[in-house]
């Protein structure tokens, strides 16, 4: 079940669950995957940037990916394989594809500056992992400091048939989506799936610009599924109303350096994670931050009962 350029819906970015002692929490992996299966997700991405992948040993990465792939059942699983060198990227790719992954996600190193360097990097990455492996192009300039213009994405898609999806995380980025869909409309670029990140902060209008869904890790992925579904059904105002109700918590969770702690805390409160632990180095939530998140949840529960969590 390989990833294709026609993937749609929501591929939640799965956090890697840990116990307080830093060990991997396999029971929470199973609960998470069961939740994704039940909430309307159309795929899952594991070992992403906020999956704490750099904190895992290679064997742990394989174990986490294997368990998630086995538990995912019918859902395609994309595995983040970004690495400083191609040898480790190739090794991880080969192992997870043998385990049944649908494809891999590759982020650019922050040393790339020119369009030629960016295209050249992805050309070499495909040479390393194999042209038969579908890959997701991660475009997140706010974190990676690599500016991918619509033109450079056009070149990558044109030169590398195994590029089947763009993880769109530019900000502002709505015009980029429009430009890419215009390339497709005029026949100068083949169709690729566009799933959006940035915690879903702009998902409401990204869908209207031509995105196919979301690929992010917000603590209510079921809401993301609903917004994508409502948008696809043409229920514009219902999609915006639901999105607007979640926007304060979305914004709070998107804080750099603090967002993963918030996400794991809420997912623990929802019963999806045993605890909110991150593997060190990690930023802990203060008592004040927890009170603020609880306040946000209480306010959200007035509009979405899924946020009404028992104490």
C-alpha positions as CSV (number, residue, x, y, z in Angstrom):
1,X,0.0,0.0,0.0
2,X,2.3,2.7,-1.3
3,X,1.6,6.4,-0.9
4,X,0.2,8.1,-4.1
5,X,-0.1,11.6,-5.4
6,X,-3.9,11.4,-4.8
7,X,-3.8,11.0,-1.0
8,X,-6.4,13.1,0.8
9,X,-7.7,13.7,4.3
10,X,-5.7,13.8,7.5
11,X,-2.4,12.2,8.3
12,X,-1.9,13.0,12.0
13,X,1.7,13.4,13.1
14,X,2.0,10.8,15.8
15,X,3.9,11.8,18.9
16,X,6.3,9.2,20.3
17,X,4.9,8.2,23.7
18,X,7.4,7.9,26.5
19,X,7.0,6.9,30.2
20,X,8.5,9.1,32.9
21,X,11.7,7.1,32.9
22,X,12.3,7.8,29.2
23,X,11.4,4.4,27.9
24,X,9.0,4.0,25.0
25,X,5.4,3.5,26.0
26,X,4.1,0.8,23.7
27,X,0.6,0.7,25.2
28,X,0.1,4.3,24.3
29,X,1.3,3.6,20.8
30,X,-1.5,1.1,20.4
31,X,-4.1,3.5,21.9
32,X,-3.0,6.3,19.6
33,X,-3.2,4.1,16.5
34,X,-6.6,2.8,17.5
35,X,-7.8,6.4,18.0
36,X,-6.5,7.4,14.6
37,X,-8.3,4.5,13.0
38,X,-11.5,5.4,14.7
39,X,-11.5,9.2,14.2
40,X,-11.5,9.4,10.4
41,X,-7.7,9.7,9.8
42,X,-6.7,8.6,6.3
43,X,-3.1,7.9,7.1
44,X,-0.5,8.5,9.8
45,X,3.0,10.1,9.9
46,X,5.5,8.8,12.5
47,X,9.0,9.9,13.5
48,X,8.3,13.4,12.4
49,X,9.9,16.5,13.8
50,X,7.6,16.6,16.8
51,X,7.8,12.8,17.1
52,X,11.2,13.3,18.9
53,X,12.9,11.2,16.2
54,X,16.4,12.6,16.9
55,X,16.1,11.4,20.5
56,X,15.7,7.8,19.4
57,X,18.4,5.2,18.8
58,X,18.2,3.6,15.3
59,X,16.8,0.4,16.8
60,X,14.2,2.3,18.7
61,X,13.1,4.1,15.6
62,X,12.6,0.8,13.8
63,X,10.7,-0.6,16.8
64,X,8.4,2.4,17.0
65,X,7.7,2.4,13.3
66,X,7.2,-1.3,13.2
67,X,4.6,-1.3,16.0
68,X,2.7,1.7,14.5
69,X,2.7,0.1,11.0
70,X,1.4,-3.2,12.4
71,X,-1.3,-1.4,14.4
72,X,-2.3,0.9,11.6
73,X,-4.1,-1.8,9.7
74,X,-5.6,-0.2,6.6
75,X,-4.0,3.2,7.2
76,X,-0.9,4.1,5.1
77,X,2.0,5.1,7.4
78,X,4.6,7.6,6.3
79,X,7.9,7.5,8.2
80,X,10.2,10.5,8.7
81,X,13.7,9.6,7.6
82,X,15.4,13.0,7.6
83,X,19.0,12.6,8.6
84,X,22.3,14.5,8.4
85,X,23.7,11.9,5.9
86,X,22.3,9.7,3.2
87,X,23.7,6.5,4.6
88,X,21.5,6.6,7.7
89,X,18.5,7.9,5.6
90,X,18.9,5.0,3.2
91,X,19.2,2.4,6.0
92,X,16.1,3.7,7.9
93,X,14.1,3.9,4.6
94,X,15.0,0.4,3.6
95,X,14.0,-1.1,6.9
96,X,10.7,0.8,7.3
97,X,9.6,0.1,3.7
98,X,10.3,-3.6,4.3
99,X,8.1,-3.4,7.3
100,X,5.2,-2.0,5.2
101,X,5.6,1.7,5.3
102,X,3.7,3.6,2.5
103,X,6.4,6.1,2.0
104,X,8.9,8.4,3.7
105,X,9.1,12.1,4.5
106,X,12.3,14.1,3.9
107,X,13.1,17.5,5.3
108,X,15.9,19.7,3.8
109,X,19.0,20.4,5.8
110,X,19.3,24.1,6.8
111,X,22.5,24.6,4.7
112,X,20.6,24.8,1.4
113,X,20.2,28.3,0.0
114,X,19.8,28.3,-3.7
115,X,17.1,26.6,-5.9
116,X,19.8,24.5,-7.5
117,X,21.1,23.3,-4.1
118,X,17.6,22.3,-3.0
119,X,16.8,20.4,-6.2
120,X,20.2,18.8,-6.1
121,X,19.7,17.7,-2.5
122,X,16.5,15.9,-3.3
123,X,17.9,14.4,-6.4
124,X,20.7,12.9,-4.3
125,X,18.2,11.8,-1.6
126,X,16.2,9.8,-4.2
127,X,19.4,8.3,-5.5
128,X,20.1,7.2,-2.0
129,X,16.8,5.7,-1.0
130,X,15.7,4.5,-4.4
131,X,13.3,5.9,-7.0
132,X,10.7,3.3,-6.2
133,X,10.1,4.8,-2.7
134,X,7.4,7.5,-2.6
135,X,8.4,10.5,-0.6
136,X,6.9,13.5,1.0
137,X,8.6,16.9,0.4
138,X,8.6,18.8,3.7
139,X,8.5,22.5,3.2
140,X,8.9,24.2,6.6
141,X,11.0,27.3,6.2
142,X,10.2,28.7,9.7
143,X,12.1,25.7,11.2
144,X,14.5,24.6,8.5
145,X,15.4,28.1,7.1
146,X,15.1,26.7,3.6
147,X,13.0,28.8,1.2
148,X,11.2,26.7,-1.4
149,X,9.5,28.9,-4.0
150,X,6.7,27.4,-6.1
151,X,9.2,27.3,-8.9
152,X,11.6,25.0,-7.0
153,X,8.8,22.7,-6.0
154,X,7.7,22.7,-9.6
155,X,11.2,21.5,-10.6
156,X,11.4,18.8,-7.9
157,X,8.0,17.4,-8.9
158,X,9.0,17.5,-12.6
159,X,12.4,15.8,-12.1
160,X,11.5,13.3,-9.4
161,X,8.4,11.1,-10.1
162,X,8.7,9.6,-6.6
163,X,7.7,12.9,-5.0
164,X,4.0,12.4,-4.5
165,X,3.2,14.7,-1.6
166,X,4.1,18.2,-0.4
167,X,3.9,18.8,3.4
168,X,3.1,22.5,3.1
169,X,4.2,24.5,6.2
170,X,5.2,27.8,4.7
171,X,3.8,30.9,6.5
172,X,2.4,32.9,4.9
173,X,1.7,30.1,2.4
174,X,-1.8,30.4,0.9
175,X,-0.5,32.0,-2.3
176,X,2.0,29.1,-2.7
177,X,-0.9,26.6,-2.7
178,X,-2.7,28.7,-5.3
179,X,0.5,28.9,-7.5
180,X,1.1,25.2,-7.4
181,X,-2.5,24.4,-8.3
182,X,-2.3,26.9,-11.1
183,X,0.8,25.0,-12.5
184,X,-1.3,21.8,-12.4
185,X,-4.3,23.5,-14.1
186,X,-2.1,24.9,-17.0
187,X,-0.6,21.4,-17.4
188,X,3.0,22.4,-16.6
189,X,3.1,20.3,-13.4
190,X,1.6,16.9,-12.6
191,X,-0.8,16.6,-9.7
192,X,0.6,16.0,-6.2
193,X,-1.1,15.7,-2.9
194,X,-0.8,18.8,-0.7
195,X,-1.3,18.2,3.0
196,X,-0.7,21.1,5.4
197,X,1.2,21.4,8.7
198,X,1.8,24.4,11.0
199,X,-0.5,22.7,13.5
200,X,-3.4,23.4,11.2
201,X,-3.4,27.1,11.9
202,X,-4.5,28.0,8.4
203,X,-6.3,24.8,7.5
204,X,-9.7,26.5,6.9
205,X,-8.4,28.6,4.0
206,X,-5.7,26.2,2.9
207,X,-8.5,23.8,2.0
208,X,-10.2,26.5,0.0
209,X,-7.0,27.2,-1.9
210,X,-6.7,23.6,-3.0
211,X,-5.0,21.6,-0.2
212,X,-6.1,18.0,0.1
213,X,-6.0,17.9,3.9
214,X,-3.8,18.1,6.9
215,X,-0.5,16.5,8.0
216,X,0.1,17.9,11.5
217,X,-0.1,16.8,15.1
218,X,-2.7,19.0,16.8
219,X,-4.0,17.4,20.0
220,X,-7.5,17.1,18.5
221,X,-6.8,15.3,15.2
222,X,-10.5,14.3,15.1
223,X,-11.3,18.0,14.7
224,X,-8.9,18.3,11.8
225,X,-10.7,15.3,10.2
226,X,-14.1,17.0,10.6
227,X,-12.9,20.3,9.1
228,X,-11.4,18.5,6.1
229,X,-14.6,16.5,5.6
230,X,-16.9,19.5,6.0
231,X,-14.7,21.5,3.5
232,X,-14.8,18.7,1.0
233,X,-18.6,18.5,1.3
234,X,-18.9,22.2,0.6
235,X,-20.1,23.0,4.2
236,X,-18.0,26.1,4.4
237,X,-19.5,27.9,7.3
238,X,-19.7,24.7,9.4
239,X,-16.0,24.0,8.7
240,X,-15.1,27.6,9.7
241,X,-17.2,27.5,12.9
242,X,-15.6,24.3,14.1
243,X,-12.1,25.6,13.2
244,X,-12.7,28.9,14.9
245,X,-13.7,27.3,18.2
246,X,-10.4,25.4,18.3
247,X,-8.2,28.3,17.1
248,X,-7.2,29.6,20.6
249,X,-5.9,26.2,21.6
250,X,-4.3,25.7,18.2
251,X,-2.4,28.9,18.6
252,X,-1.3,28.1,22.2
253,X,-0.1,24.6,21.1
254,X,1.9,26.1,18.2
255,X,4.3,28.0,20.5
256,X,7.9,27.1,19.5
257,X,9.6,25.2,22.2
258,X,6.4,24.7,24.3
259,X,4.0,23.1,21.8
260,X,4.9,19.5,22.2
261,X,4.6,19.7,26.0
262,X,1.1,21.2,25.5
263,X,0.1,18.6,22.9
264,X,1.2,15.6,25.0
265,X,-0.5,17.1,28.1
266,X,-3.8,17.3,26.3
267,X,-3.5,13.9,24.7
268,X,-2.8,12.5,28.2
269,X,-5.9,14.3,29.5
270,X,-7.8,12.7,26.6
271,X,-6.6,9.3,27.6
272,X,-4.5,8.7,24.6
273,X,-1.1,8.8,26.4
274,X,-0.3,7.3,29.7
275,X,1.7,10.4,30.6
276,X,2.9,13.6,29.0
277,X,6.6,12.7,29.2
278,X,9.1,13.8,26.6
279,X,12.6,12.3,26.3
280,X,15.3,14.7,27.5
281,X,16.3,17.3,26.5
282,X,12.8,18.6,27.0
283,X,10.9,21.6,28.1
284,X,8.4,20.9,30.9
285,X,5.1,22.7,31.3
286,X,4.8,25.0,34.3
287,X,1.8,24.9,36.7
288,X,0.7,28.2,35.2
289,X,0.8,26.8,31.7
290,X,-1.3,23.8,32.7
291,X,-3.9,26.1,34.3
292,X,-4.0,28.1,31.0
293,X,-4.5,24.9,28.9
294,X,-7.2,23.7,31.3
295,X,-8.9,27.1,30.9
296,X,-8.7,26.8,27.1
297,X,-10.2,23.3,27.2
298,X,-13.1,24.5,29.4
299,X,-13.8,27.3,26.9
300,X,-13.5,25.0,23.9
301,X,-15.9,22.5,25.6
302,X,-18.7,25.1,25.2
303,X,-18.5,24.5,21.5
304,X,-17.0,21.0,21.1
305,X,-17.9,18.4,23.7
306,X,-14.8,16.5,23.0
307,X,-12.9,19.0,25.0
308,X,-15.0,18.3,28.2
309,X,-12.5,16.2,30.0
310,X,-13.0,14.7,33.4
311,X,-10.7,15.9,36.2
